[in-house]
Amino acid sequence: GDAFAFAEGFYESVYGAVKVRWEKGTEEGERLLRVTIPHNTTATICLEDGAAPFETDGLVFAEGESGAAKPGVHGAMTALAGSGTYEIRYRK
């Protein structure tokens, strides 16, 4: 199984703090990702390999290089997000 119950970090950009927290969910294989993106910025959120998002807080995830996906991230589920705080739930 996974060694960690959670991980979190932040980066202080010129626009404000970029924050992320990943944690295990209550159900087997369930994960929660919280992301905060500062005002007047956008970010590409990339989920781990094999992730199947089921609650996306309004974000649209796509696989590979389609739509909002970040070029070069083949097979990963990604979404383009504007400023704000998002909670994404997925199964691994």
C-alpha positions as CSV (number, residue, x, y, z in Angstrom):
1,G,0.0,0.0,0.0
2,D,0.9,3.7,0.0
3,A,3.4,4.7,2.7
4,F,1.8,8.1,3.4
5,A,-1.6,9.2,4.7
6,F,-1.1,12.7,3.4
7,A,1.3,15.2,1.9
8,E,1.1,18.9,1.6
9,G,3.2,21.9,0.4
10,F,3.1,25.4,-0.9
11,Y,5.0,27.8,-3.1
12,E,5.0,31.5,-2.6
13,S,4.7,33.0,-6.1
14,V,4.7,36.7,-7.0
15,Y,0.9,36.3,-7.3
16,G,0.4,34.6,-3.9
17,A,0.6,31.1,-2.4
18,V,0.1,28.0,-4.6
19,K,-1.0,25.3,-2.1
20,V,-1.6,21.6,-2.5
21,R,-2.7,18.8,-0.1
22,W,-3.1,15.1,-1.1
23,E,-4.6,12.6,1.3
24,K,-6.0,9.1,1.4
25,G,-9.8,8.9,1.5
26,T,-11.9,6.8,3.8
27,E,-12.6,4.1,1.1
28,E,-10.0,1.8,-0.4
29,G,-8.2,3.5,-3.3
30,E,-9.9,6.8,-2.8
31,R,-7.8,10.0,-2.8
32,L,-8.5,13.7,-2.1
33,L,-6.5,16.5,-3.7
34,R,-6.9,20.1,-2.5
35,V,-5.3,22.8,-4.7
36,T,-5.3,26.6,-4.2
37,I,-4.3,28.8,-7.1
38,P,-3.7,32.5,-6.5
39,H,-5.7,35.4,-8.1
40,N,-5.0,36.3,-11.8
41,T,-3.3,33.0,-12.5
42,T,-4.1,29.6,-14.0
43,A,-2.6,26.1,-13.4
44,T,-2.7,22.7,-14.9
45,I,-3.7,20.1,-12.3
46,C,-2.3,16.7,-13.1
47,L,-3.5,13.6,-11.3
48,E,-1.3,10.5,-10.7
49,D,-1.3,7.6,-13.2
50,G,-4.4,5.5,-13.1
51,A,-6.5,8.1,-11.4
52,A,-10.3,8.1,-12.2
53,P,-11.8,11.4,-10.9
54,F,-15.4,11.2,-9.6
55,E,-15.8,14.6,-7.9
56,T,-14.0,17.5,-9.7
57,D,-15.3,20.7,-8.2
58,G,-16.3,21.9,-11.6
59,L,-13.0,21.1,-13.4
60,V,-13.0,19.1,-16.6
61,F,-10.3,16.4,-16.7
62,A,-9.0,15.0,-19.9
63,E,-6.5,12.3,-20.7
64,G,-3.3,12.9,-22.6
65,E,-3.0,15.9,-24.8
66,S,-6.7,16.5,-25.5
67,G,-8.5,19.7,-24.6
68,A,-7.2,21.2,-21.3
69,A,-4.4,18.6,-21.0
70,K,-0.8,19.8,-20.6
71,P,1.3,18.9,-23.6
72,G,3.7,16.1,-22.9
73,V,1.7,14.5,-20.1
74,H,0.7,11.4,-22.0
75,G,-2.0,9.3,-20.3
76,A,-2.3,11.4,-17.2
77,M,-5.7,13.0,-16.3
78,T,-5.2,16.8,-16.3
79,A,-7.4,19.9,-16.0
80,L,-6.9,23.6,-16.6
81,A,-7.9,25.6,-13.5
82,G,-8.3,29.3,-12.8
83,S,-7.7,31.0,-9.5
84,G,-9.5,29.5,-6.5
85,T,-9.5,26.5,-4.3
86,Y,-10.5,23.1,-5.6
87,E,-11.2,19.7,-4.1
88,I,-10.8,16.7,-6.4
89,R,-11.7,13.2,-5.3
90,Y,-10.5,10.3,-7.4
91,R,-9.9,6.5,-7.2
92,K,-6.6,5.0,-8.0
